[in-house]
């Protein structure tokens, strides 16, 4: 059994995914742990599917591929369920998460039920940071927490900690990590933040949240938070 699975949701990342996997492999190989990647490929149309099938020969990875989009949140949930490890690390596949931060997470893994990154200097467009700040003002009213960055996609936890609460992770398919931390608050799980280095994407623009769609996404996420709040 692997000690660690790294879950990466992937959509149209042909130009960056191999660089991301190589960087993570180099860092993880230093840690003397048994690990593998769980790649949840989500209806890519740019050749990512074919590239990932080739990369199976080079990296320890399991592919979970879909012909049609299942949304970011559904991809992460599928990855968590597919994982066969004690610990799961979820990160984005665009290169913004720095593998060098992993060591701090791993050495502190027993100090909380969930460890999440804190992007003190977030390398995202201004508009997206503004939307996140406004959304957080609503989030903390519904789910009171001292977490500074509830949507950071750098999260480590034991599979057995999260699986019992998987039914509460379905409400925010696009703003998944808001819902994840909302679930943690609701279920009184112990969450600890760790500052991380947040970088610009390796190549291209975001494949998940285009800025022109942010208003609609924010409305859907708000409705999702309300459903999570009322969920039994």
C-alpha positions as CSV (number, residue, x, y, z in Angstrom):
1,X,0.0,0.0,0.0
2,X,1.3,3.5,-0.9
3,X,2.0,5.8,2.0
4,X,1.0,8.8,-0.2
5,X,-1.1,9.4,-3.3
6,X,-0.9,12.8,-5.0
7,X,-4.3,13.6,-6.6
8,X,-4.1,16.0,-9.5
9,X,-7.2,17.0,-11.4
10,X,-6.2,17.7,-15.0
11,X,-8.0,19.5,-17.9
12,X,-6.2,20.6,-21.0
13,X,-2.7,20.8,-19.5
14,X,-0.7,19.2,-22.3
15,X,1.9,21.9,-22.3
16,X,2.6,21.7,-18.6
17,X,1.6,18.4,-17.1
18,X,4.9,16.5,-17.8
19,X,7.0,19.3,-16.2
20,X,4.7,19.3,-13.2
21,X,5.0,15.5,-12.7
22,X,8.8,15.6,-13.1
23,X,9.2,18.4,-10.6
24,X,7.0,16.6,-8.1
25,X,8.8,13.3,-8.7
26,X,12.2,14.9,-8.0
27,X,11.0,16.3,-4.7
28,X,9.1,13.2,-3.6
29,X,12.0,10.9,-4.4
30,X,14.0,12.6,-1.6
31,X,11.5,11.8,1.1
32,X,12.0,8.0,1.3
33,X,8.2,7.3,1.0
34,X,6.2,5.1,-1.2
35,X,4.0,7.2,-3.4
36,X,2.1,7.4,-6.7
37,X,0.1,10.0,-8.7
38,X,-3.6,9.7,-9.2
39,X,-4.4,11.7,-12.3
40,X,-8.1,12.6,-12.7
41,X,-8.1,13.7,-16.4
42,X,-11.3,15.6,-17.1
43,X,-12.4,15.6,-20.7
44,X,-9.4,17.2,-22.2
45,X,-9.4,18.1,-25.9
46,X,-5.8,19.3,-26.5
47,X,-3.9,16.0,-26.5
48,X,-3.5,15.7,-22.7
49,X,-5.3,12.3,-22.7
50,X,-2.8,10.8,-25.2
51,X,0.2,12.3,-23.5
52,X,-0.8,11.0,-20.1
53,X,-1.1,7.5,-21.5
54,X,2.5,7.8,-22.6
55,X,3.6,9.2,-19.2
56,X,2.3,6.1,-17.5
57,X,5.5,4.4,-18.7
58,X,7.7,7.0,-17.0
59,X,6.0,7.9,-13.7
60,X,4.2,5.9,-11.0
61,X,0.7,7.0,-11.8
62,X,-2.9,5.8,-12.1
63,X,-5.1,7.3,-14.7
64,X,-8.8,8.1,-14.1
65,X,-9.9,9.5,-17.5
66,X,-13.3,10.8,-18.6
67,X,-14.5,11.6,-22.1
68,X,-16.7,14.5,-20.9
69,X,-16.1,17.2,-18.2
70,X,-17.2,16.1,-14.7
71,X,-16.1,19.4,-13.1
72,X,-13.1,20.1,-10.9
73,X,-14.8,19.0,-7.7
74,X,-16.0,15.8,-9.1
75,X,-12.5,15.0,-10.4
76,X,-11.0,15.6,-7.0
77,X,-13.6,13.5,-5.2
78,X,-13.0,10.6,-7.7
79,X,-9.3,10.9,-7.0
80,X,-9.8,10.7,-3.3
81,X,-12.0,7.6,-3.7
82,X,-9.5,6.0,-6.1
83,X,-6.5,6.6,-3.9
84,X,-5.1,3.4,-2.2
85,X,-2.8,5.2,0.3
86,X,-2.9,6.2,3.9
87,X,-2.3,9.9,3.1
88,X,-3.6,11.9,0.2
89,X,-2.1,15.1,-1.1
90,X,-4.3,17.2,-3.4
91,X,-2.7,19.8,-5.6
92,X,-3.5,21.6,-8.8
93,X,-1.8,20.4,-12.0
94,X,-0.9,23.8,-13.5
95,X,2.5,24.3,-11.7
96,X,1.3,27.0,-9.2
97,X,1.9,24.7,-6.3
98,X,5.6,24.4,-5.3
99,X,6.7,20.8,-4.6
100,X,9.4,22.2,-2.2
101,X,6.6,23.0,0.3
102,X,5.8,19.3,0.6
103,X,8.5,18.5,3.2
104,X,7.0,20.9,5.7
105,X,3.5,19.3,5.2
106,X,4.9,15.8,5.6
107,X,6.8,16.4,8.8
108,X,3.7,18.0,10.3
109,X,1.2,15.5,9.1
110,X,0.3,14.3,12.6
111,X,-0.3,17.7,14.0
112,X,-3.8,18.1,12.5
113,X,-6.4,16.1,10.6
114,X,-6.1,18.4,7.6
115,X,-3.2,20.5,6.5
116,X,-3.9,23.3,4.0
117,X,-1.6,25.8,2.3
118,X,-1.8,29.5,2.9
119,X,-0.9,31.5,-0.2
120,X,0.4,34.7,1.5
121,X,1.5,36.1,-1.8
122,X,-1.1,34.7,-4.2
123,X,0.1,34.7,-7.9
124,X,-3.4,35.0,-9.4
125,X,-4.9,37.8,-11.4
126,X,-6.3,40.7,-9.4
127,X,-9.9,40.1,-10.4
128,X,-9.7,36.5,-9.1
129,X,-8.2,37.6,-5.8
130,X,-11.0,40.3,-5.4
131,X,-13.7,37.7,-6.0
132,X,-12.1,35.4,-3.4
133,X,-11.9,38.1,-0.8
134,X,-15.6,39.0,-1.3
135,X,-16.5,35.3,-1.2
136,X,-14.5,34.7,2.0
137,X,-16.5,37.4,3.8
138,X,-19.6,35.4,3.2
139,X,-17.9,32.1,3.8
140,X,-16.7,32.9,7.4
141,X,-20.3,34.0,8.3
142,X,-21.6,30.6,7.4
143,X,-18.6,28.6,8.5
144,X,-16.6,30.5,11.2
145,X,-12.9,29.8,10.9
146,X,-9.6,31.5,11.3
147,X,-8.2,29.9,8.2
148,X,-6.9,32.7,6.0
149,X,-7.0,30.9,2.6
150,X,-9.8,28.3,2.6
151,X,-9.6,27.8,-1.2
152,X,-5.9,26.9,-1.4
153,X,-5.4,23.8,-3.6
154,X,-2.5,22.3,-1.5
155,X,-4.1,19.9,1.0
156,X,-2.8,16.9,2.9
157,X,-5.0,14.5,4.9
158,X,-5.6,10.8,5.8
159,X,-8.1,9.1,3.5
160,X,-9.9,7.6,6.4
161,X,-10.4,11.1,7.9
162,X,-12.3,12.4,4.8
163,X,-14.1,9.4,3.3
164,X,-16.8,9.3,6.0
165,X,-17.7,12.9,5.1
166,X,-17.5,12.5,1.3
167,X,-21.3,13.1,0.9
168,X,-20.7,16.7,2.1
169,X,-18.2,17.4,-0.6
170,X,-20.6,17.5,-3.6
171,X,-22.0,21.0,-3.2
172,X,-19.3,23.2,-4.7
173,X,-18.1,21.6,-7.9
174,X,-16.1,24.6,-9.1
175,X,-15.0,26.1,-5.7
176,X,-14.3,22.7,-4.3
177,X,-11.8,23.7,-1.6
178,X,-14.3,26.3,-0.1
179,X,-16.7,23.4,0.3
180,X,-14.0,21.1,1.6
181,X,-13.0,23.5,4.4
182,X,-16.7,24.3,5.0
183,X,-17.2,20.5,5.6
184,X,-14.2,20.5,8.0
185,X,-15.7,23.3,10.0
186,X,-19.1,21.7,10.0
187,X,-17.7,18.3,11.1
188,X,-15.2,20.0,13.6
189,X,-12.1,18.5,12.0
190,X,-8.8,20.0,13.1
191,X,-7.3,22.1,10.3
192,X,-3.9,23.7,10.3
193,X,-2.5,26.2,7.8
194,X,1.0,26.1,6.4
195,X,2.4,29.1,4.4
196,X,3.3,28.0,0.9
197,X,5.0,29.5,-2.2
198,X,2.4,30.3,-4.9
199,X,3.7,30.6,-8.4
200,X,2.4,31.7,-11.8
201,X,1.1,29.0,-14.1
202,X,3.9,27.2,-16.0
203,X,2.2,27.9,-19.3
204,X,-1.0,29.4,-20.6
205,X,-4.1,30.7,-18.9
206,X,-6.3,28.9,-16.3
207,X,-8.2,26.0,-17.9
208,X,-10.8,25.9,-15.1
209,X,-12.0,29.4,-14.2
210,X,-12.0,32.0,-17.0
211,X,-12.5,35.5,-15.6
212,X,-15.6,36.1,-17.7
213,X,-17.3,33.2,-15.9
214,X,-16.4,34.2,-12.4
215,X,-19.8,35.9,-11.6
216,X,-21.7,32.8,-12.5
217,X,-19.3,30.6,-10.6
218,X,-19.5,32.8,-7.5
219,X,-23.3,32.5,-7.5
220,X,-23.2,28.7,-7.9
221,X,-20.7,28.5,-5.1
222,X,-22.8,30.6,-2.9
223,X,-25.8,28.4,-3.4
224,X,-23.5,25.4,-2.8
225,X,-22.4,26.9,0.5
226,X,-26.0,27.3,1.6
227,X,-26.8,23.7,0.7
228,X,-23.7,22.5,2.7
229,X,-24.7,24.6,5.6
230,X,-28.2,23.0,5.7
231,X,-27.0,19.5,4.9
232,X,-27.6,16.8,7.6
